[in-house]
Amino acid sequence: MDPFSAEGELINLHNHFHQGQYQDVVDFDTAALSPENALPARVLQLRARVALGQADDVLADVQGEAEPELEAVAALAEQARGDAAAALKTASRLAASAPANATVQTLAGTVLQAAGRSEDALALLSQHQGNLEAVALIVQIHLQQNRTDLALKEVVAARRWAQDSLLVNLAESWVGLRLGGEKYQQAFYVFEELAQAPATSSVRSLVSQAVAELHLGRTEEAQVALEQALKKEPAFADAIADLLVLSVITGKDTKELTSSLEKVDAQHPLLTDLAEKSDLFDKAATKYKAKVAA
């Protein structure tokens, strides 16, 4: 039986993880799980700890472990703590030695993508056999490449065999936010349902709801969702970044939010993108400086 299917005993742990409820994953009681699910459950809990900023502790926990799943976790933890070279070395080795392993596909694929090795990541992920996490990561990579057509194709194919899986619903919603139109509303329904139900709400689902609200032009509702997210986790960088964007849209001062984002994550994509565009603007402006005759 597929442990992540609706009938599988890991379904709740799996859903907690993909809903962004990482502490619930860490606290999940795995004592009653069958022996074959002990390692998959441990991997999910270790990944949740990495997401909670405990990469060093996770590396200590898996040091010396020989299972490819735990080596893949080590690569993810190395990448999370900023040791990109070590992470890439481990991920590349695992991609060559255990490409059929579902955990290796997902975690090594994540590390490869973070290192800018998109084609290598896709080559590894494309070998999956019904690995929904691989599907979700493929969709994210295609969206980062601005290949919405390929992302949509992946979702449509997965929908045929995964049906109403949480990950498929999320992936379809990510694509919907790129396609626009009525897809905005459909994505909003998915994110709102997750964000507003106490059993599934997390800072990430609230931010996702806020992004959908912004696309729908509902700035006040987006503000409420982002404030809820920051109440849960005041230092969550993406919530601060989206609130900064909202402030620009609504004509509010952004100095305080920019400063907050710089303190929380100086390398956040919004800040690096703004810096790059500012530099390009300054270079372009020098070409048009007024020339004053002597």
Contacts in CASP RR format, 6 or more apart in sequence:
PFRMAT RR
TARGET T0000
AUTHOR 0000-0000-0000
METHOD contacts of the structure
MODEL  1
MDPFSAEGELINLHNHFHQGQYQDVVDFDTAALSPENALPARVLQLRARV
ALGQADDVLADVQGEAEPELEAVAALAEQARGDAAAALKTASRLAASAPA
NATVQTLAGTVLQAAGRSEDALALLSQHQGNLEAVALIVQIHLQQNRTDL
ALKEVVAARRWAQDSLLVNLAESWVGLRLGGEKYQQAFYVFEELAQAPAT
SSVRSLVSQAVAELHLGRTEEAQVALEQALKKEPAFADAIADLLVLSVIT
GKDTKELTSSLEKVDAQHPLLTDLAEKSDLFDKAATKYKAKVAA
1 7 0 8 1.000
1 8 0 8 1.000
2 8 0 8 1.000
3 9 0 8 1.000
3 10 0 8 1.000
3 11 0 8 1.000
3 14 0 8 1.000
3 36 0 8 1.000
3 37 0 8 1.000
3 40 0 8 1.000
4 10 0 8 1.000
4 11 0 8 1.000
4 14 0 8 1.000
4 132 0 8 1.000
5 11 0 8 1.000
9 33 0 8 1.000
9 34 0 8 1.000
9 37 0 8 1.000
10 33 0 8 1.000
10 37 0 8 1.000
10 40 0 8 1.000
10 41 0 8 1.000
10 44 0 8 1.000
12 28 0 8 1.000
13 25 0 8 1.000
13 28 0 8 1.000
13 30 0 8 1.000
13 41 0 8 1.000
13 44 0 8 1.000
13 45 0 8 1.000
14 44 0 8 1.000
14 166 0 8 1.000
15 166 0 8 1.000
15 200 0 8 1.000
16 22 0 8 1.000
16 24 0 8 1.000
16 25 0 8 1.000
16 28 0 8 1.000
17 25 0 8 1.000
17 44 0 8 1.000
17 47 0 8 1.000
17 48 0 8 1.000
18 166 0 8 1.000
18 167 0 8 1.000
18 170 0 8 1.000
19 166 0 8 1.000
19 194 0 8 1.000
19 200 0 8 1.000
19 202 0 8 1.000
19 204 0 8 1.000
19 205 0 8 1.000
20 51 0 8 1.000
20 202 0 8 1.000
20 203 0 8 1.000
20 204 0 8 1.000
20 205 0 8 1.000
21 200 0 8 1.000
21 202 0 8 1.000
22 48 0 8 1.000
22 49 0 8 1.000
22 51 0 8 1.000
22 52 0 8 1.000
23 48 0 8 1.000
23 52 0 8 1.000
25 44 0 8 1.000
25 45 0 8 1.000
25 47 0 8 1.000
25 48 0 8 1.000
26 45 0 8 1.000
26 48 0 8 1.000
26 49 0 8 1.000
26 52 0 8 1.000
28 41 0 8 1.000
28 45 0 8 1.000
30 38 0 8 1.000
30 41 0 8 1.000
30 42 0 8 1.000
30 45 0 8 1.000
33 41 0 8 1.000
39 67 0 8 1.000
39 69 0 8 1.000
40 69 0 8 1.000
40 103 0 8 1.000
42 70 0 8 1.000
43 69 0 8 1.000
43 70 0 8 1.000
43 73 0 8 1.000
43 103 0 8 1.000
46 58 0 8 1.000
46 61 0 8 1.000
46 62 0 8 1.000
46 70 0 8 1.000
46 73 0 8 1.000
46 77 0 8 1.000
47 73 0 8 1.000
47 76 0 8 1.000
47 107 0 8 1.000
49 55 0 8 1.000
49 57 0 8 1.000
49 58 0 8 1.000
50 58 0 8 1.000
50 73 0 8 1.000
50 76 0 8 1.000
50 77 0 8 1.000
50 80 0 8 1.000
53 80 0 8 1.000
55 77 0 8 1.000
55 78 0 8 1.000
55 80 0 8 1.000
55 81 0 8 1.000
56 77 0 8 1.000
56 81 0 8 1.000
58 73 0 8 1.000
58 74 0 8 1.000
58 77 0 8 1.000
59 74 0 8 1.000
59 77 0 8 1.000
59 78 0 8 1.000
59 81 0 8 1.000
62 70 0 8 1.000
62 71 0 8 1.000
62 73 0 8 1.000
62 74 0 8 1.000
62 77 0 8 1.000
63 74 0 8 1.000
65 71 0 8 1.000
65 74 0 8 1.000
68 94 0 8 1.000
68 97 0 8 1.000
68 98 0 8 1.000
68 101 0 8 1.000
68 103 0 8 1.000
68 104 0 8 1.000
69 101 0 8 1.000
69 103 0 8 1.000
69 104 0 8 1.000
71 90 0 8 1.000
71 94 0 8 1.000
72 90 0 8 1.000
72 91 0 8 1.000
72 94 0 8 1.000
72 101 0 8 1.000
72 103 0 8 1.000
72 104 0 8 1.000
72 106 0 8 1.000
72 107 0 8 1.000
72 108 0 8 1.000
73 103 0 8 1.000
73 107 0 8 1.000
74 90 0 8 1.000
75 86 0 8 1.000
75 87 0 8 1.000
75 90 0 8 1.000
75 91 0 8 1.000
75 94 0 8 1.000
75 107 0 8 1.000
75 108 0 8 1.000
75 111 0 8 1.000
76 87 0 8 1.000
76 107 0 8 1.000
76 110 0 8 1.000
76 111 0 8 1.000
78 84 0 8 1.000
78 86 0 8 1.000
78 87 0 8 1.000
78 90 0 8 1.000
78 111 0 8 1.000
79 87 0 8 1.000
79 88 0 8 1.000
79 91 0 8 1.000
79 110 0 8 1.000
79 111 0 8 1.000
79 114 0 8 1.000
79 115 0 8 1.000
84 114 0 8 1.000
84 115 0 8 1.000
87 111 0 8 1.000
87 114 0 8 1.000
87 115 0 8 1.000
88 111 0 8 1.000
88 112 0 8 1.000
88 115 0 8 1.000
88 117 0 8 1.000
90 108 0 8 1.000
90 111 0 8 1.000
91 107 0 8 1.000
91 108 0 8 1.000
91 109 0 8 1.000
91 111 0 8 1.000
91 112 0 8 1.000
91 115 0 8 1.000
92 108 0 8 1.000
92 112 0 8 1.000
92 120 0 8 1.000
94 101 0 8 1.000
94 104 0 8 1.000
94 108 0 8 1.000
95 104 0 8 1.000
95 108 0 8 1.000
95 109 0 8 1.000
95 112 0 8 1.000
95 120 0 8 1.000
95 124 0 8 1.000
98 104 0 8 1.000
99 105 0 8 1.000
99 124 0 8 1.000
99 127 0 8 1.000
100 127 0 8 1.000
100 129 0 8 1.000
102 128 0 8 1.000
102 131 0 8 1.000
102 133 0 8 1.000
102 134 0 8 1.000
104 124 0 8 1.000
105 124 0 8 1.000
105 125 0 8 1.000
105 127 0 8 1.000
105 128 0 8 1.000
105 131 0 8 1.000
105 133 0 8 1.000
105 134 0 8 1.000
106 125 0 8 1.000
106 131 0 8 1.000
106 133 0 8 1.000
106 134 0 8 1.000
106 137 0 8 1.000
108 124 0 8 1.000
109 120 0 8 1.000
109 121 0 8 1.000
109 124 0 8 1.000
109 125 0 8 1.000
109 137 0 8 1.000
110 121 0 8 1.000
110 137 0 8 1.000
112 118 0 8 1.000
112 120 0 8 1.000
112 121 0 8 1.000
112 124 0 8 1.000
113 121 0 8 1.000
113 137 0 8 1.000
113 140 0 8 1.000
113 141 0 8 1.000
113 144 0 8 1.000
118 141 0 8 1.000
118 144 0 8 1.000
118 145 0 8 1.000
121 137 0 8 1.000
121 141 0 8 1.000
122 138 0 8 1.000
122 141 0 8 1.000
125 134 0 8 1.000
125 137 0 8 1.000
125 138 0 8 1.000
125 141 0 8 1.000
126 138 0 8 1.000
128 134 0 8 1.000
128 135 0 8 1.000
130 161 0 8 1.000
130 162 0 8 1.000
132 158 0 8 1.000
132 162 0 8 1.000
132 165 0 8 1.000
132 167 0 8 1.000
132 168 0 8 1.000
133 167 0 8 1.000
135 154 0 8 1.000
135 155 0 8 1.000
135 158 0 8 1.000
135 162 0 8 1.000
135 167 0 8 1.000
135 168 0 8 1.000
135 171 0 8 1.000
136 167 0 8 1.000
136 170 0 8 1.000
136 171 0 8 1.000
138 151 0 8 1.000
138 154 0 8 1.000
139 151 0 8 1.000
139 154 0 8 1.000
139 155 0 8 1.000
139 171 0 8 1.000
139 174 0 8 1.000
139 175 0 8 1.000
140 174 0 8 1.000
142 148 0 8 1.000
142 150 0 8 1.000
142 151 0 8 1.000
142 154 0 8 1.000
143 151 0 8 1.000
143 174 0 8 1.000
143 175 0 8 1.000
143 178 0 8 1.000
148 175 0 8 1.000
148 178 0 8 1.000
148 179 0 8 1.000
151 171 0 8 1.000
151 174 0 8 1.000
151 175 0 8 1.000
151 178 0 8 1.000
152 175 0 8 1.000
152 179 0 8 1.000
154 171 0 8 1.000
155 168 0 8 1.000
155 171 0 8 1.000
155 172 0 8 1.000
155 175 0 8 1.000
158 168 0 8 1.000
158 171 0 8 1.000
159 168 0 8 1.000
159 172 0 8 1.000
162 168 0 8 1.000
169 190 0 8 1.000
170 190 0 8 1.000
172 186 0 8 1.000
172 187 0 8 1.000
172 190 0 8 1.000
173 186 0 8 1.000
173 187 0 8 1.000
173 190 0 8 1.000
173 191 0 8 1.000
173 208 0 8 1.000
173 212 0 8 1.000
174 187 0 8 1.000
175 183 0 8 1.000
176 183 0 8 1.000
176 184 0 8 1.000
176 186 0 8 1.000
176 187 0 8 1.000
177 183 0 8 1.000
177 184 0 8 1.000
177 187 0 8 1.000
177 211 0 8 1.000
177 212 0 8 1.000
177 215 0 8 1.000
180 215 0 8 1.000
184 212 0 8 1.000
184 215 0 8 1.000
184 216 0 8 1.000
185 216 0 8 1.000
187 212 0 8 1.000
187 215 0 8 1.000
188 209 0 8 1.000
188 212 0 8 1.000
188 213 0 8 1.000
188 215 0 8 1.000
188 216 0 8 1.000
191 205 0 8 1.000
191 208 0 8 1.000
191 209 0 8 1.000
191 211 0 8 1.000
191 212 0 8 1.000
192 209 0 8 1.000
192 212 0 8 1.000
193 200 0 8 1.000
194 200 0 8 1.000
194 201 0 8 1.000
194 202 0 8 1.000
194 205 0 8 1.000
194 208 0 8 1.000
194 209 0 8 1.000
195 201 0 8 1.000
195 202 0 8 1.000
195 205 0 8 1.000
195 206 0 8 1.000
195 208 0 8 1.000
195 209 0 8 1.000
195 225 0 8 1.000
195 228 0 8 1.000
196 209 0 8 1.000
202 232 0 8 1.000
203 229 0 8 1.000
203 232 0 8 1.000
203 233 0 8 1.000
203 236 0 8 1.000
203 239 0 8 1.000
204 238 0 8 1.000
206 225 0 8 1.000
206 226 0 8 1.000
206 228 0 8 1.000
206 229 0 8 1.000
206 232 0 8 1.000
206 239 0 8 1.000
207 225 0 8 1.000
207 226 0 8 1.000
207 229 0 8 1.000
207 236 0 8 1.000
207 238 0 8 1.000
207 239 0 8 1.000
207 242 0 8 1.000
209 225 0 8 1.000
210 221 0 8 1.000
210 222 0 8 1.000
210 223 0 8 1.000
210 225 0 8 1.000
210 226 0 8 1.000
210 229 0 8 1.000
210 239 0 8 1.000
210 242 0 8 1.000
210 246 0 8 1.000
211 222 0 8 1.000
211 242 0 8 1.000
213 219 0 8 1.000
213 221 0 8 1.000
213 222 0 8 1.000
213 225 0 8 1.000
214 222 0 8 1.000
214 242 0 8 1.000
214 245 0 8 1.000
214 246 0 8 1.000
214 249 0 8 1.000
219 246 0 8 1.000
219 249 0 8 1.000
219 250 0 8 1.000
222 242 0 8 1.000
222 246 0 8 1.000
223 243 0 8 1.000
223 246 0 8 1.000
226 239 0 8 1.000
226 242 0 8 1.000
226 243 0 8 1.000
226 246 0 8 1.000
227 243 0 8 1.000
229 236 0 8 1.000
229 239 0 8 1.000
230 236 0 8 1.000
230 239 0 8 1.000
230 240 0 8 1.000
230 243 0 8 1.000
233 239 0 8 1.000
235 264 0 8 1.000
236 264 0 8 1.000
237 261 0 8 1.000
237 264 0 8 1.000
237 265 0 8 1.000
237 268 0 8 1.000
238 268 0 8 1.000
240 257 0 8 1.000
240 260 0 8 1.000
240 261 0 8 1.000
240 264 0 8 1.000
241 261 0 8 1.000
241 268 0 8 1.000
241 269 0 8 1.000
241 270 0 8 1.000
243 257 0 8 1.000
244 254 0 8 1.000
244 257 0 8 1.000
244 258 0 8 1.000
244 261 0 8 1.000
244 270 0 8 1.000
245 270 0 8 1.000
247 253 0 8 1.000
247 254 0 8 1.000
247 257 0 8 1.000
248 254 0 8 1.000
258 271 0 8 1.000
261 268 0 8 1.000
261 270 0 8 1.000
261 271 0 8 1.000
262 271 0 8 1.000
265 271 0 8 1.000
END
